[in-house]
Amino acid sequence: MSTPRFLTLPPDVRRTGIATSRGTFAALEALPGSGVPERCPALLVPGLTGSKEDFIAVLPTLARTGRRVVAIDMRGQYETEGPDDPAAYTCAALGADIAALLEALGPEPAHLVGHSFGGLVTREAILTAGARPLTYTLMSSGPGAISGPRAADAGALLATLPRIGIDQMWTLHLEPDAVARQVPEEILVFLRRRMLSNSVHGLLGMAQEILVCPDRVDELAKTAVETGLPVLVLYGEDDNAWDPQAQAEMAERLGASKVVIPSAAHSPAVEAPETTASALADFWRRAECRPAAGR
């Protein structure tokens, strides 16, 4: 799970809720120092066991480029409520939420970023729910179902969580791992609160989705060409979830820009925030300079 390195909100970042046609979503919102955005907004979507706090370190830098930047908890994650209905947590259902969030941000098109499982969800927002962001970034995400050790983790969650419950899942499995990684006490307390606040149905539904999600890269590539959507594939050089080579090949299939973040693994927004924010800001700025941008 992504582990923020600090939790104190920087200046010009606040906790809020984003009301949409599909409910209200807990969010962190960053604004430029002037308080007046001059560029198109951005929406950042976390991964399976993550939350909006995974983006704390990049929010101020991105907002200083003159835009409103919003990071959210998806339905059933941490501080956003979710129903006790597994069907509510398919990529398609969660993608419809993202489309509604983009609409709620205002009349201007927004930049869309999906991290890890959030990349699979945001892709559905475009392919299934008809979202039309100004740009689209897949951050440490992949072409389809996850494999390798992270697939084993998702499988273990599916097998273990219904049997022992979320409290014991934390105590017996997740907390010992965090302690072994020498996570500071303040962050450990947050990770526990976040995990125990998640919807169990949401965790199970999302874990199932990440294991069976089909490869829809060719469909996304076709949509990007038809709509003129700029796509960026961004990942850490040491990503331990989707293989970096698989992500590089995905970028080629998409005809997308590609940025590999040095000294980062699966959470570049946490592990290399300034480099990651700079890459995003540059990508967004180039898109906004296109003649058709903002229409």
N, C-alpha and C positions, 0 to 999 in steps of 0.2 A: 504494500500500500504506500502511496505517496506520503511523505512525512515532511511537513513544513519545518523550516529551521527556526522560524520565529512566528509569533502570533500577534504581537502588538501592531495595530493598524497604523500604517504611515499616515502623515498628514494628507488631507484631501481624499482619503479612502473611508467609506462609511458602510455600516451594515444597513440593509434595506430589504424591501420585498418588491418584486416585480409582478404586478397584477396582469394576468392575461386571460384570454377567453377559455383557457384550460386550467385555471387556478392561479394561485400566487406562489412564486418561487423565491426562496431565500437567496440573497445575493450580497456580494461586495461590490460597491460602486466607487469608481475612481473618476475624479474630474480634474481638468487642468487647474493650475494654480489660480487662474483668473476666474474660475468657476463657469466660464462660457466656452463650450466646445466649438471649435471652428472646423473640425474635420469629422468624417463619418465615424459613428460609434463602432464598438467591437463587443462581441459576446464570446466568452470563454467557458467551455464545458468540460468538466472533470471526468475522470475514469471511474471504474467500477467501485472500488473501495475508497475513492477520494472525495473531495468536496471543494467548494469555492476557495477555501484557505490554501489549497495547493498553488494558487496563483498570486498570493499576497506579494511575493517578492518582485513580480513583474508589473504589477498594477501601476505604481507611481511612474515608472519610466514610460510606460505606454501612454498614460494620461498626459504626461508632459509634452507629448507630440501634438496636443491640442484636441484631444477627443475624450468622449465618455467611454469608459471601459467597464464592462459588467461581467463578473464571474458568478456562476450560479451553482446551487445544489440541485441536481435533477430530482424528479419525483421520487419520493421514498428515501432520499439521501439526507442524512444529518438533519438539517433544520427545515427541510421541505417535506411536508406530509405526503403520504402516499397510501392508497387503499390496500386492503387485504385481498388483492385479486392478482394472481400471477400474470394474467393477460395484460395488465396495466404496465408491465415492464418489458415488453418486447421492444426490439430496436425501432419497429415501426411506430408503436404507441409513444415511446419516448421521443422519437423524431418529430412527431406531431406537436409535442410540447415545445421543442426547439423552434419549429416554424412559428408557433404562437408567440414565443418570446421575441423572435426577430421582428415580428409585426408590432409587438408592444413597445419596442425601443423607439419607434417613431417612423415618420415617413421616409427618412433617408435610408438607403440600403446600408447594412452593417457588415463588418468583417466577422467571419465565423471561424472559431478555432475549436477543434475537438481533440482532447487528449486521451490516448489509449482507447478504452471502451467508448469514451465520448466521441472518438472518431467514427466508430461504427454507427453510433446514434445520429450524429450530425449528418453523416452520409445519407441516412434514411430521410432526414428532414428535407434534403435536396431531391432525392430520387422518388420518394413516396408521398411526402407532404407538400411538394412543390415550392419549398423555400428557395428564394433567389438572393443569396447574400452577395455583397460586393466582391469579396474574395473568400476563399475557403482554404484553411490550413489543417492538415492531418498531422498532429503532433504525437510522435511515438505510437502510432497506430499501424494497422496492417490491412491487407487486402480482404481478409475474412477471418475465420475462426482462429483463435490463438492456439499455439502448439507449444511443445517443450515443457519446461518446469512450470511456467505460469499456467498452462493447461492443467497440469497436475494439481496446482493450487486451487483452481476453480473447481475441479472435480472433487477435491477433498472437502471444499466448502459445501458442495451439493450433498455429499454423502454424510458429512458430520453435523452440519448446522441443524437439520431437523431432529437429529437424535439427541444432541446435548444442549441445544439452545445457544443463544447469542452470548450470554454471560460466560458460560463455560468455554465457548469457542475463544473468547478473548483471554480468559484466565489460563487455559491450558495450552493454547497454540500461539495466539497473536502477541500477547504480552511478553512471553519468554523470548520471542524473536526480537521484539523491540528492545528489550533489556540487553540482549546479546549485542545489538547494534549500538549500544550505549546512547540511546535516545535520552535527552535531558528530561528530568522529572516533569517540568511544565508541559513539554510536548507529549510526554507519555500520558499525562492526565487528559489532555485534549484528544489524543488518539482513542483512548478508552471511551470518552464521552461521545465522540463521533461514531464509533462502531456500535455502541449500545443504542444510539439514537436512530440508526438505520432501520428501515422496514425489513423484517426478516423475509417477507414475500418479495420485496424488492431485491435483496441480495441474492435470493435463490433464482429469481427470474432473470436477473442480469447475468449471473454466473452461467445459467443455461444458455443464454443468448451468445455469450462470448465463446462458447464451445461449439456452437453449431452455425454461426453466422456465415452465410455464403459469400463467395468472392463476387463483388459487384463492381469491380474496378472498371471493366470495359463499359458498363452502363454509365458510370460516373464520367469516364472520359468522353463518351458520346454527348452527354448532357453539357459538359464543360465546353465542348466545341460549339454546340448548337446555341448556347446562351452567352458565350464569350466569358465564361467564369474563370478567372485566374486561380490556379491551385498551387499550393506549396506543400511539400512533404518535408517535415522537419523532425529530426530525431537525434538522440545522443549517440556518439560513436561507440559506446559500450552498452547499448540497449540490451537488456536481458529479458525482454518480453518478446515482441516480434523481432525476428532476426534483422539486423541492419541491412543485410544483402536483400532480403525480401522487401524491405521498405524502399531501397534504391531501385529495385526492379519495378515496384509499384509506381514510383515517380516516372520512370521511363514509359510505362504503359499509359499513364495519365498525360504525358507530355507536360509534366509539372515542373516548376522550379524545385530545387532540392537544397536543403541546408543541413549539414552534419555538425552538431554542436560538440566541440572538443571537451573532454573531461566531464562528460555527462553520460548517464545511463538512461533509465526509463522516464525520468522526471526532469527534463531540462529546465523547466520553469523554476524548479527548486534548486537543482544542482549547478546551473550556470545561468542565473536570472538575467544578468546584464547582456550577455551574448544572445540569449534567446529573445529578449525584448528588442534588442537592436535589429535582429533578423526579421522579426514580425513587423516592426515599425517601417523598415526599409521596403518590405514587400507591400505593405499597405500603402505607403506613400507613392510607390510606382503605379499601383492600380488607380489611385485617386488622380494621378496626372494624365490618365488616358482620357481622350476626348469624350467617351461615353460614360465616364465614371460619375456616379451620383444621380443618374437619371432615374 
